[in-house]
């Protein structure tokens, strides 16, 4: 069955398919709406901004309605569109791990590192990565709650292993966890998950501890950015 651009997961919660490089089921974002707040988890890369706008519209939202944007980590496929998106979402604050904040405000080192890997394919794959204004960045400590809506919250869990600047987000009301990459990737309907292991800061011991932390939550659902 084709993957819709916006799939309802619960009242007010949608999975958004960002159609990375034209493929369905590769990169997801998630939107949660409650009360006067609209929260986006993950922005995807700059190259998928048109698909993000379309998927938000299919879920009944527009960028200008966003009040919070949360990224699980600063890799280009998760946070690359953040700076551009915040220009379209003047009320939104961006929430990120403390170790990642400076690289969103000044992405020059991050882009230089990625260019060493992707070379001439950078623009085709990832699109523009605009800086995020420093006064709109909020860092989230381990166990810190991001409140939204009518008493709702997302609890940030520092979960290194895939990246030192990784957070997973627990929604205790629905008992969902937005796992970013720390719980692995499951592409093309595979019956298993695989560990994504890009350079330079893979830490297997930390990753095992992070997986154990997620297991201990006994959550209702794990929501993977790659995919669903």
MIDOPA-664903 format. One record per residue (C-alpha): residue number from 0; residue in one letter; y negated, z, x negated. Coordinates in nm, 2 decimals. Each point is the difference from the previous one (the first is absolute). Example, Ala and Ser with C-alpha at 12.3 -4.5 7.8 and 13.67 -1.06 7.14 Angstrom:
% residues 2
 kemar guke  north     up   east
     0    a   0.45   0.78  -1.23
     1    s  -0.34  -0.07  -0.14
% end
This chain:
% residues 228
 kemar guke  north     up   east
     0    x   0.00   0.00   0.00
     1    x  -0.35  -0.09  -0.14
     2    x  -0.21   0.29  -0.12
     3    x  -0.31   0.04   0.21
     4    x  -0.34   0.04  -0.18
     5    x  -0.04   0.33   0.17
     6    x   0.31   0.20   0.11
     7    x  -0.05   0.32   0.21
     8    x   0.19   0.29  -0.16
     9    x  -0.13   0.28   0.23
    10    x  -0.30   0.04   0.23
    11    x  -0.30  -0.08  -0.21
    12    x   0.20  -0.09  -0.31
    13    x   0.07  -0.36  -0.12
    14    x   0.17  -0.16  -0.30
    15    x  -0.21  -0.30  -0.12
    16    x   0.17  -0.29  -0.18
    17    x  -0.24  -0.14  -0.26
    18    x   0.20  -0.33  -0.05
    19    x  -0.03   0.02  -0.38
    20    x   0.01  -0.35  -0.14
    21    x   0.09  -0.12   0.34
    22    x   0.32   0.20   0.03
    23    x   0.08   0.24   0.28
    24    x   0.14   0.34  -0.08
    25    x  -0.14   0.04  -0.36
    26    x  -0.30   0.22   0.02
    27    x  -0.09   0.24   0.28
    28    x  -0.30   0.21   0.09
    29    x   0.00   0.26   0.29
    30    x  -0.28   0.09   0.24
    31    x  -0.02   0.33   0.19
    32    x  -0.26   0.05   0.28
    33    x  -0.07   0.33   0.17
    34    x  -0.32   0.11   0.17
    35    x  -0.30  -0.15  -0.18
    36    x   0.19  -0.06  -0.32
    37    x   0.18  -0.31  -0.13
    38    x   0.20   0.05  -0.32
    39    x   0.14  -0.28  -0.22
    40    x   0.28   0.08  -0.24
    41    x   0.00  -0.26  -0.28
    42    x  -0.24  -0.29  -0.02
    43    x   0.23  -0.26  -0.17
    44    x  -0.15  -0.23  -0.26
    45    x  -0.32  -0.20   0.04
    46    x   0.21  -0.31   0.05
    47    x   0.13   0.13   0.34
    48    x  -0.33   0.11   0.14
    49    x  -0.01  -0.27   0.27
    50    x   0.35   0.10   0.11
    51    x  -0.10   0.37   0.01
    52    x  -0.30  -0.09   0.22
    53    x   0.23  -0.20   0.23
    54    x   0.26   0.28   0.02
    55    x  -0.26   0.26   0.06
    56    x  -0.13  -0.21   0.29
    57    x   0.35  -0.04   0.14
    58    x   0.02   0.38   0.00
    59    x  -0.33   0.03   0.18
    60    x  -0.23   0.09  -0.29
    61    x  -0.25  -0.16  -0.23
    62    x  -0.10   0.10  -0.35
    63    x  -0.33   0.15   0.12
    64    x   0.19   0.26   0.20
    65    x   0.18   0.15  -0.30
    66    x  -0.10   0.35  -0.09
    67    x   0.26   0.08  -0.27
    68    x   0.18  -0.23  -0.24
    69    x   0.29   0.16  -0.20
    70    x   0.18  -0.16  -0.29
    71    x   0.33   0.13  -0.13
    72    x  -0.09  -0.12  -0.35
    73    x  -0.23  -0.25  -0.17
    74    x   0.23  -0.29  -0.08
    75    x  -0.15  -0.33   0.11
    76    x   0.24  -0.05   0.29
    77    x  -0.09   0.33   0.15
    78    x  -0.37   0.05  -0.07
    79    x  -0.14  -0.33  -0.12
    80    x  -0.20  -0.07   0.32
    81    x  -0.15   0.34   0.02
    82    x  -0.35  -0.08  -0.14
    83    x  -0.04  -0.31   0.22
    84    x   0.13   0.17   0.31
    85    x  -0.24   0.30  -0.04
    86    x  -0.29  -0.24   0.02
    87    x   0.14  -0.11   0.34
    88    x   0.07   0.36   0.10
    89    x  -0.33   0.19  -0.05
    90    x   0.13   0.33   0.15
    91    x   0.32   0.02  -0.20
    92    x   0.07   0.23  -0.29
    93    x   0.27  -0.10  -0.26
    94    x   0.26   0.27  -0.09
    95    x   0.20  -0.03  -0.32
    96    x   0.19   0.21  -0.26
    97    x  -0.25   0.16  -0.25
    98    x   0.15  -0.20  -0.29
    99    x  -0.07  -0.33   0.18
   100    x  -0.36   0.05   0.12
   101    x  -0.18  -0.11  -0.31
   102    x   0.19  -0.32  -0.01
   103    x  -0.11  -0.10   0.35
   104    x  -0.36   0.07  -0.09
   105    x   0.03  -0.20  -0.32
   106    x   0.31  -0.22   0.02
   107    x  -0.06  -0.17  -0.34
   108    x   0.29   0.17  -0.19
   109    x   0.23  -0.04   0.30
   110    x  -0.07  -0.37   0.02
   111    x   0.02  -0.06  -0.37
   112    x   0.35   0.16   0.00
   113    x   0.11  -0.20   0.30
   114    x  -0.13  -0.32  -0.16
   115    x   0.23   0.05  -0.30
   116    x   0.29  -0.02   0.24
   117    x  -0.11  -0.26   0.25
   118    x  -0.24  -0.22  -0.20
   119    x  -0.12  -0.31   0.18
   120    x   0.18   0.11   0.32
   121    x  -0.23   0.30   0.05
   122    x  -0.23  -0.15   0.25
   123    x   0.27  -0.19   0.19
   124    x   0.21   0.32   0.03
   125    x  -0.25   0.27   0.05
   126    x  -0.34  -0.14   0.08
   127    x  -0.33   0.19  -0.06
   128    x   0.01   0.37  -0.10
   129    x  -0.35   0.13   0.07
   130    x  -0.11   0.35  -0.12
   131    x  -0.02   0.27   0.26
   132    x  -0.33   0.20   0.02
   133    x   0.05   0.33  -0.17
   134    x  -0.17   0.19   0.29
   135    x   0.27  -0.12   0.24
   136    x   0.30   0.11  -0.20
   137    x   0.18   0.32   0.08
   138    x   0.28   0.13  -0.22
   139    x   0.30   0.18   0.16
   140    x   0.17   0.29  -0.16
   141    x   0.37   0.07   0.03
   142    x   0.06   0.14   0.35
   143    x  -0.35  -0.07   0.12
   144    x  -0.04  -0.12   0.36
   145    x  -0.22  -0.29   0.10
   146    x  -0.11   0.10   0.36
   147    x  -0.06  -0.27   0.26
   148    x  -0.02  -0.03   0.38
   149    x   0.07   0.28   0.23
   150    x   0.17   0.25  -0.24
   151    x   0.21  -0.26  -0.18
   152    x   0.05  -0.01  -0.38
   153    x   0.17  -0.18  -0.28
   154    x   0.12   0.23  -0.28
   155    x  -0.02  -0.15  -0.35
   156    x   0.30   0.07  -0.22
   157    x  -0.03  -0.08  -0.37
   158    x   0.31  -0.20  -0.07
   159    x   0.00  -0.14  -0.36
   160    x   0.27  -0.22  -0.15
   161    x  -0.09  -0.35   0.11
   162    x  -0.36   0.08  -0.11
   163    x  -0.18   0.32  -0.11
   164    x  -0.26  -0.06   0.26
   165    x   0.24  -0.02   0.30
   166    x  -0.02   0.19   0.32
   167    x   0.22  -0.01   0.31
   168    x  -0.15   0.09   0.33
   169    x   0.18   0.23   0.26
   170    x  -0.10  -0.02   0.36
   171    x   0.13   0.33   0.13
   172    x  -0.06  -0.08   0.37
   173    x   0.23  -0.31   0.00
   174    x   0.19   0.12  -0.31
   175    x  -0.05  -0.33  -0.17
   176    x  -0.06  -0.05  -0.37
   177    x  -0.19  -0.29  -0.14
   178    x   0.18  -0.04  -0.33
   179    x  -0.19  -0.27  -0.19
   180    x   0.25  -0.10  -0.28
   181    x   0.15   0.34  -0.09
   182    x   0.29  -0.04   0.26
   183    x   0.07  -0.35  -0.13
   184    x  -0.03  -0.35   0.16
   185    x   0.21  -0.17   0.26
   186    x  -0.08  -0.37   0.01
   187    x   0.15  -0.29   0.21
   188    x   0.20   0.24   0.22
   189    x   0.21   0.13  -0.29
   190    x   0.24   0.28   0.09
   191    x  -0.11   0.20  -0.30
   192    x  -0.32   0.11  -0.17
   193    x  -0.09  -0.08  -0.36
   194    x  -0.23   0.18  -0.24
   195    x  -0.31  -0.20  -0.09
   196    x  -0.05   0.06  -0.37
   197    x  -0.32  -0.16  -0.13
   198    x  -0.15   0.10  -0.34
   199    x  -0.15   0.22  -0.14
   200    x   0.06   0.34   0.14
   201    x   0.35   0.02   0.15
   202    x   0.13   0.36  -0.03
   203    x   0.36   0.03   0.12
   204    x   0.01   0.38  -0.01
   205    x  -0.32   0.02   0.21
   206    x   0.13  -0.26   0.24
   207    x   0.32   0.19   0.06
   208    x  -0.20   0.31   0.08
   209    x  -0.22  -0.20   0.23
   210    x   0.30  -0.14   0.19
   211    x   0.14   0.35   0.03
   212    x  -0.33   0.12   0.14
   213    x   0.01  -0.28   0.27
   214    x   0.36   0.08   0.08
   215    x  -0.09   0.37   0.06
   216    x  -0.25  -0.10   0.27
   217    x   0.29  -0.13   0.21
   218    x  -0.25  -0.24   0.16
   219    x   0.06  -0.20   0.31
   220    x  -0.09  -0.33  -0.17
   221    x  -0.09  -0.13  -0.35
   222    x  -0.26  -0.28   0.03
   223    x   0.02  -0.23  -0.30
   224    x  -0.29  -0.22  -0.11
   225    x   0.27  -0.25  -0.11
   226    x   0.11  -0.01   0.29
   227    x  -0.01   0.19   0.33
% end
